């Protein structure tokens, strides 16, 4: 069983008791449909006198009852189909979202945001149809088999004629699943490419408008439409061929059954009611529409599962169970090496000791590895070689809670999460102290509902957004890492935040990536990176004597 098939089974299980309930209701409806032709045949025989001991009025309540069962089961099946699909889709979306956020950010970045959205919204919805589709796949074989049994009981020659017709139908449909699978998979891939390009362009809409390249961007975004149209046309062509073949073979099969039944009627082996029942069974058993529809849904569900499995197959970051011992955030990088996907060395055997409680500035020219060092220090990225320890504990051995309680990140362009300002600053804590430290408290106090103001209603500048993100990062109790998190602040605000970072009362280790001379001058130590290696570590005044160090700030 492939990974996609295992996920398909998981989606069926996620529907819970709705799957067996849907199976029972569907089988009950199919049984009523199979019983109806026989009952109608008996009623016709009673009406024409072929069965003198029977009254046609005695069969009428049975016919009405069967029709009522069919109507009720159809309604229940439609409701159950929607409910089961909703439960399965919700379970798969929860599974995929949790997995995406558990990925190493580098692995998550391999999938464009738009493509992930397409998989989550579109393809997972197709996969969520697994439970009702599985029920339909099982029950779709019942009408042909039931019709075959009924026709054989009416007259063996009718059963033989029907078998020949089913064999011909099977031969005509043998390539449908393979052709439809390839077309649907290509269509979904093209959808993902289109969505990915659109999201990328929307993120840079201001730059595109300023550069006057909108027409080129439109052409680039819509480039996958050609492939989308091709795969879509192929899908409809496959369905059309299957429907056309069925439209030819199904009536011919019914005509053959009528012809054989007519001969049997003339020979006295069949009654008029039995001939009517035989014609109805032929139509019921040879109906190709339900089979093709079921196969198409199954193909789409499996294709959606394969798209989800592409992401679920990416390994997630694993956490340990340890907690930190008492300490102030002593940070050690031992022989840390990080490589790009193409094998290039980005950080080369970095050895670094940051004393607990120290304020350390990380400087260096663009591309020297500053942000990568910051990512490794707090386990946003695991090194390919070497080890990172916080208060003596390797970061991978820490539990999820212990790591994220100890380490906080502030970024140049933070994404604010939560419904309100309070939630954006931090769940389950008093937001005022960290908001004051980030120099954002006065701004929040001017909002209509202060910290309970919905984020969607807050108009803020880049600097104000950056300070809210900085306040959230300041919840950390051991290690605060600021990756260019002061770049959008004005001079006065940067001074206020800098005072908070350098306050003697702050006993956390603070790692600040940036280009500001005052930040480096206020730091206890400066880590100077160049070409992925630590060129020097020392006080700012001592390093300032080196012209190359001064050039870092001029650049």
N, C-alpha and C positions, 0 to 999 in steps of 0.2 A: 504494500500500500504506500503510495506516494505521500509527501507532506501535504499536498493540496487535498488529497482524499481524506487524510486524517483530520484536517481542519474542517472539511465538509461534514464528517461524522460529528465533530465537536459542535458545529453549528446546529445539527439536528438535535443533539442532546440539549443544547441551550434553550430550545423551544419548550422543554419540560414536558408536562403531561399533555400539552396541546398536540404533540405529535401522535401519540396513540389515540387520543380522542378524535383527531382528524381522520386517522386511519379507519376507526370504527364507523364514523359518520359516512365517510366516502364509500366504504364497503356496503353499508346499509343501503345507500342510494343506488349503487351499482346492482345490488341484488334486486331492488325494486324494478330497476330498468330491465333486468333480465327476465323477471317474472311477468312483466306487463304484456309482452307479445303473446305468451302462452295463454294468459287469462283472456286477452282480446280474441284470440283464436277460438277458445271455448265459447265465448259469448256469441261470436259469429255463427259457429256451428249450431248453437242452440236457437239462434234467430232464424236460420234457414232450414231448420229441421233435421240437420245432419246428426244432431244428438237429441232425439225426441224426449229422453227422460229429463233433460235439463231445460230450465227456463232462462231466457236471456236476462230477465230482471234479477235473477239470483246472482249473476256475475257482476251486475252494475255496481253494487257497493264495494266489491273487491277492486274493481278498476278505479273507482274514486279514491279508495284508500291507498292504492299504489301510487296514484298521481300525487296525492297529498304527501306521501312519504318522500317522493322525489323532490317536490317543491321545498319541503322543510329541510331535507338534507342538503340541498343546493344552497339554501340560505345559511345554514350552519357551517357548511364547508367554506363558503366565501368569508364568513366572519372568522372562522378558525384559521384560514390561510393567512389573513392579514395579521391576526394576533401572533401566530407562530413566527411569521416572518419578522414582525417587529421585535419580538423577544430575541430571536437569533441575531438580527442585525445589531441590536443594542449590545449584546454580549460580545460580538466580534469587534465592534467599535471600541468598547472599553478595553478589550484585549490589545488591540492595535495601538491605541493611544498610550496605554501604560508602557507598552514595549518601546514605542518611539522615544518617550521621555526617559526610559531606562538605558537607552543606547549611549555609548560614548559619543559626545557631540561631533567628533570627526566622522564617525560612521553615519550619524543622522544626516550630516551635511552632504553625503553622497546622493541623497534623494532630494531633488528640488521640492520646495515647499508646495508649489502647485500640484506636483505629481502626488505628493503625500495626501493632499486634500482630495484629489481625484480618487485615489484608492480608498480613502476613508469614507467619502460621501457616495461615490458612484459604485465602485467595484465591490465594496463590502455590502452595499445594499443588494447587489446581485447574489453575492454569497449567502446573504441572509434568507434567501428564498429556498435554502437547502431543505428545511423540514417539509414544507408543503410540496416541494418538487419531488422529494424522496417518496412521499405518500402517493403522489400522482404516478410516479414511475412504477411503484408496486401495483397499484390498482389499475393502471392502464392496460395490463395484460389480462385482466379479468373479463372485460367484455368480449374480446376475441375468443378466449378459451371457453367462456360460458356459452357463447353463440355456437361454437364448434360442438360442444356437448349437446346443446339443445337440438341443433340441426341433425346430428347423428342419431339422436333418439327419435326425431320425427321420421327420418329416412336416412339410412347409411350413405346413399348416393349423394344426398345433399351435403353430408359431412365431408365426403371425399372431394366434392366440388369446391367447398369452402377451403379445405386444406391447400388445394392447388393454388387458389387465389392468394392465400396468405403467404405461400412460398414466393410467389411472384412479387408481392409487395415487399417482402423482406429483402429480396435481391435488389430491388430498385432503391431501397433505403440504406443499403449497407455502407455507403460512403458518406451519408449525411452527417453523422457525428464528427468524423474526422475533418471534413471540409468546414463545418460550422465552427468547430473549436478553433481552427487556425484563423478564420475570419474574425471571430469575436475577440481572440487574444490580440490580434493586430489592431483592432478597433480600440480596445481599451488602452493599449500602449500609446497609440496616437493621441487619445484623449488626455493621457497623463502628460505627454510632451507639450501639448497645447496649453494645458493649465499651468504647467511649470513656467513656460515662457511668459504667460500673461501675468503671473504673480511677480516675477522678476521685473517686468516692465512697470507694473504699478508701483513697486517699491522705489523705482527711480524716475517717477513721472515728472518731477520738477526738473531733474537733469535733462531728460529728453526734451521737455518743453523749452528749456533754456538753450539747448544745442540746436533746436530746430530740426531734429531727426525723427519726428513723429511718423512720417510716411515710411521711412526705413524700418522703424520698430514695428509698425503694423504689418509690413511684409514679413519681417522675421517671425513675429508671433503667429501669423496665419500660415506659415510654411507647412506645418503638419496637416493642414486641412486637406491637402491633396491626398495624402495617405489615408486620412480619416474617411474621405469620400470613397476611396478605392476599397477599403476594408468594409465600409458600410454597404456599398453596392455588391460586394462579394457575398456578404451575409444575406442580403435580400435575394440575391440570385440563387443561393443554395436553398433558401426557403421556398422560392418560387418553383424551382425544379422539383423539390419534394412534393409540393402541393399539386403541380401539374401532373406528375406521375400518379399521384393518388386520385386526382380528378379523372384520369383515364381508367385506371385499374378498378377503382371501387364501383363505378356504375357497371363495368363489364362483369365484375364478380356478381353483382346483384342480378344482372340479366341472366347470367349462367344459372344462378340459383332458381330464378323464376322459370327458366326453360326446363331445368331438371324437375322442378316441382310441378310444373304444368303437365309434363309427361306422366309423373307419378299420380297426379290428380285424374288424368284421363284413364290411367290404368286402374284406378280405384284404390290405390295405396294411400292416398292423402284425401283429407276432407278440405273443404274451402277454408275453414278456420285454420287448419294446419298449414295450408299454403300461405295464408296471410301472416301467420307467425313466422314461417320460414323466411319470407321476404323481409320482415322487420329484423329478424336476427342477422340476416346478411347485411342489412344496412348498419345495424349496431356494431357488428364485429369488424366490418371493413372500413368504418369511419376513420380516416387517417388524420383528421384535423387535431384531435386530442393527442394522438401519439406524437405528431410533429411538434405541437406546442410544448408537450412535456419534455421531449428531447432537447428542444431549443432552450427551455428554462434550465435544464440540467447542464447543458453546455455552458451557459452564462454563469451559473452558480460555480461550476468547477473553474472557469476562467477567473472569476472574482476571487476565489480561494487562492489560486496560483499567484495573483497579484498581491494579495495580502501576505502570502508565505514568503515572497521576495523580501519583504521588510522583516517579517517575524523570524526569518532565518539569520538575520544579523545578530551576532552575540551581544548580550547586554553586559553592562558593568556589574561585576559581582562585589558584594560588600561582605565584610567579616562580622564578627560578633563582639569585638573588643571595644572597651571604652577608654578614654584617655585618663592617665594617672594625673594627680595634681601637678600643675605646671603653668607656665606663662606663655606657652606657644613657641618653644624652642624648635626651630625648623632646620632640617639638614637635607641637602641634596647630595647624594653619593653616586658619582659616576653616571649622572643622568644623560642619556642620549636619546634624541627623538629624531625620527626619519619621516620624510614625506612619503606619500604612496608610491612615488617613482624611485625611492631609495636614496634621495638626497638627504644629507645630514643637516638638520635644522638646529639642533642643540648637540654639542659635541663634548661628551664626558665632563659635564659640569659638576664640580664639587663646590658646595657653598654651605656655610654655616651662618644662620641668622639667629643671634641670641634672643632668648625669650624676652618680650617686652620692648624690643628695639624698633625704631622707626627706620626703615631701609628704603632708599630710593633706587629704582632700577632705571638706568639710562643707557642710551646707545643710539646709533644711527638707525634709520628705517631699515627693517629687514634683519636686524641683528638678533632677534629672538626674544625681545622683551615680553610681548604678550604670550608667547609660548611658555616662557619661564613662569609667568604668572599662572597660566593654566595648569602647568605641571605641579606648582606649589600647593594648589588646593584641590587637586585631582579632578579638574575638568578634563584632563587628558592624562592617561597613564604613559610613562616613558617606555620606549622600546627596550632600553637597557637601564640598569641602575635602580635606585630606590629613593623614595622621599619619605622622611620620618617627621612626625610632629610629636614633640615631647617623648621621643624615643619609640613611638609606635609607627610602623609602616602604614601609610594611608590605606592601602587595600584591606588591611586587617580590621579597620574601624567599621562599626555598624553605620548604616545609613543615617540614623539619628545623631550619633556621636559626631560624624564628620560634618554634617550640615549645621549642627549646633556650634561647633568649634570654628568653622571657616565661613567667612562672608565675602562676597564679591561685589564690587562696584564697577560699572562699565561706562564707557563714553556715551553710548546710546542704549540705556536700559529699557527693557520691556517691562512695563508695570502690570502686575497680575493681581486679580481680585476685582471685586465689584465696587468697593469704596476706597477712599484714600487710606483709611485705617488698615484695610486688608493689604493695600499696596505696600504700606510701611512694614507690616508684619502681623501675622495671625497670633492671637492669644498673648499679647503683650501691650504694655503701656507705650503708645507711639511717641509721646511728648519728648522724653529724654533724647532719643535718637534723632527725632526731627529737629530739636534744638541744635544738636551737634552738627547736623547737616545743613543748618541755617535755612530750614524750610518751614519751621513752625509758624513764623509770622505770616507767611503766605497762606498756610492752611487755615489759620485763625480768621482770615478775611473771606473764606469760602462760606456759602450759605449755611451748610450744615457742618462746617468745620471738618473733622476727621470722618464723619459719616456721609460726606458728600460723594455721590456716585462719580467714579472716574470719568464716565462718559460725558458728564456735565462740566468737567474742569478744563478750561482753556489754559494751557501752560506753554511757556517757552521751552527751548531745549535745555537751558540751564536749570529751570525749575523741575523739569522731568529728571534731569541728571541728579539733582539733589534729593528727590524722592527715592530714586534708586539707591543713592548713597545712604540714605537713612535706613533702608531695608538691610543693606550690607552691614551696617553698624550694629546689628543684633548679635553678630559673632562674638564669642567670648574668649577665643584664643588667637585667631589669625584673621586679620582684615587685609584683603587684597584689592587694591584700587588700580584697575587697568585703564589709565588715561581718563579717570573718572572726574577730573577737575577741569577738563579742557574747555567746557562751555560756560564756566563760571566767570563772572566779572571780577575785577581786581579786589574789590571790597569783600565780596562773598568768598572768594578764594582765600583771602586772609582770615576770615572768620572760621572757615572749615579747617584751614591749616592750623589755627590755634587749638581747635578741638583735637586734631590729630597729634599735636605735639604736647598736649597737656600732660603734666606729670601724673595726673590721676589715671590716665589711660595706661593700663599695664598689659594690653594686648600687643602682640607682634603685628606691625603694620608694614605691608609691602606695597610701595606706591610706584607705579609705572608712569612716567611722564617726562616732560621737557622743561618744566619751570625751574629756573635757577633757585628761587626762594625755597621750593620744596626740597631740592637737593641740599641746599645750604642748611636747612633745618633738620635734616636727617642725621641719625647717629652714624649710619654707614651708607655709602653709595656703592652699588654694584654696577660696574661698567661693562656692558656686553659689546662684543664686536665679532661679527661673523659666526654667531652661535657659540662663542666661547667667552668665558669670563676673563676680560683683559686685566681688570684690577678691582680690588675691593678696599675701600678706605674712606676716611672723612672727606667731605667735599673740598675743604680748604687745601688739603694735601694734594688731591687729584687736580685741583685747579691750576697747579703749576705746569701741567702738561698741556701744550698747545692743542694736541689732538683731542683731549678731553673738552677743552673750551670750544672746539669746533663742533662738538656734538650739539651744543645748545645753539650755536649760530645757525646750524643747518635746519 
